[in-house]
Amino acid sequence: MARKPQVSGNAINGLGEETFRKPRHVYWATNPADIPHGDMQLWFYQKNDHPDLDKGRIARKSEEAIPLAPLADRPEPGSAADWSTRIKAEARALGADAVGIARVDPDWAFDGHEVPWRYIVVLGIAMDYDIMQHAPQIEAGVHVVNQYTRGMKTSKALAGWLRRLGHDAEPEHGPFAGPMTMIPAALAAGLGELGKHGSIINRELGAMFRLAAVLTDLELVPDHPDDFGADRFCSACRLCETACPPGALSPEKQTVRGVEKWYVDFDRCLPYFNETAGCAICLAVCPFSRPGVGDNLVAKLARRTPR
């Protein structure tokens, strides 16, 4: 906490602001010196230096160093519908557990950044439920690092596949924040609904997944947001809210940059997050995440939803 800056992370995020503005980087900057909470980000690595975490980070850096496949001179033809079907099939074959397509919205770009692509293919990378039940112990943190690396591999492989077919593409992945926010893109691409814990709830994966993506100008068919009742369920459910040690989850939605949404109190979450290599208790206790239970919940919510 001695490294905490004067500015609140909630203020950077736009909590309480009634009008829209573009988001700003608040954490996981590629260069920590670029953000007010950069010293706290550096402390995260000093605190969480477990050998298994270090091994995962080395593997991630090795994957980062692998160059993308060269762009072929002659693009392979095909309709938007055909390419959308092919991309989804290839993404799953390469390791994605969920996939959706959205047209890029310039408002998703962080302030001062641009996303010069027309479409985004959003990938869901599943996490192991049993391993994540150890959260906030180190086993869960190691697993998260490894799944981010798997997401990087999958997005780079999918971008490389498109480039070899003559269509330019760029991978996007965590854990470091790139030029755009990923959650709004994932919601638009139909990967699920925003939960009270601030993460997406997918009808098949629950909250047990991480995000990666591929950006491209290839004409595709966008998917639609998926409303299956998770938002309404979260309004009545308090499991993640009561399980959060620092009390960072609110029982009510809050206004953030002109939008009413579920919001995680950054200033409360971050110290505990840093102490525990990423925490993730809220994802582990989410009812939608439990294998078998999530499917039943989705089915029950579907029966209750008016036609």
Secondary structure as GFF3:
##gff-version 3
##sequence-region A 1 307
A	DSSP	alpha_helix	9	13	.	.	.	ID=ss1
A	DSSP	three_ten_helix	32	34	.	.	.	ID=ss2
A	DSSP	alpha_helix	38	47	.	.	.	ID=ss3
A	DSSP	alpha_helix	51	64	.	.	.	ID=ss4
A	DSSP	alpha_helix	80	93	.	.	.	ID=ss5
A	DSSP	beta_strand	98	103	.	.	.	ID=ss6
A	DSSP	three_ten_helix	106	108	.	.	.	ID=ss7
A	DSSP	beta_strand	119	126	.	.	.	ID=ss8
A	DSSP	alpha_helix	129	132	.	.	.	ID=ss9
A	DSSP	alpha_helix	138	164	.	.	.	ID=ss10
A	DSSP	beta_strand	169	173	.	.	.	ID=ss11
A	DSSP	alpha_helix	182	188	.	.	.	ID=ss12
A	DSSP	beta_strand	193	194	.	.	.	ID=ss13
A	DSSP	beta_strand	200	201	.	.	.	ID=ss14
A	DSSP	beta_strand	209	216	.	.	.	ID=ss15
A	DSSP	alpha_helix	230	236	.	.	.	ID=ss16
A	DSSP	alpha_helix	239	243	.	.	.	ID=ss17
A	DSSP	beta_strand	254	256	.	.	.	ID=ss18
A	DSSP	beta_strand	259	261	.	.	.	ID=ss19
A	DSSP	alpha_helix	266	275	.	.	.	ID=ss20
A	DSSP	alpha_helix	281	285	.	.	.	ID=ss21
A	DSSP	three_ten_helix	287	289	.	.	.	ID=ss22
A	DSSP	alpha_helix	293	304	.	.	.	ID=ss23
###
